[in-house]
């Protein structure tokens, strides 16, 4: 089970980094786009937190 959790954590970390790169490389984002990226990041952070808790259990 630990390997699956590690794999999922790597996947979501990569997705989060991709979002950060997209936001940081674009200087003319609309408010709606910023909100959308923020919501996606919140979901990813929630999933990563849940995976960290599961890994410690």
N, C-alpha and C positions, 0 to 999 in steps of 0.2 A: 504494500500500500504506500510506503514511503516514497518509492520511485515515482509513482503516479502523481503524488502530491508535488514532488520536486519538479516534474515535467510541467504540471499545470502552473506552478509558480513561475517557472521560466517563461512559459507562454504569455501569461498575463503581464509579467514584467516587460517583455518585449513589446506587447501591445501598448502598454503605458508609455514606453519610451518612444514608440512611433507617433503617438498622439502629441507628446511633448515636442518632438522634432517638427511635426507639422505646424504646431502653433508657433514655435520659435522661429521658423523659417518664413512665416507669412506675416508681413507687417500691416496688411490691410484686411484683417478679419472683421466681419460684421458682428454686431452684438449677438445675433442669433447663433452664429458659428461658434463664438466663444462660449456661449451657454451650452451648446451641444457638446463641444469638446469637454467642458467641465463636467457635464452629466456622465459622459463616457468614462472620464477619469475617476469619478466618484464610484461608479460601478466596479471598475477594475480594482480600486483600492479596497472596496468592500470584499471582493472576492479574494484578494491577496491576504487580507486580514483573517478571513475565515479559513483559508488554507494554512496560514501560520498557526492558528489555534488547533486545527486538526492535526498538524504535524507534531505539535507538542503533546498531544493527548496519547 
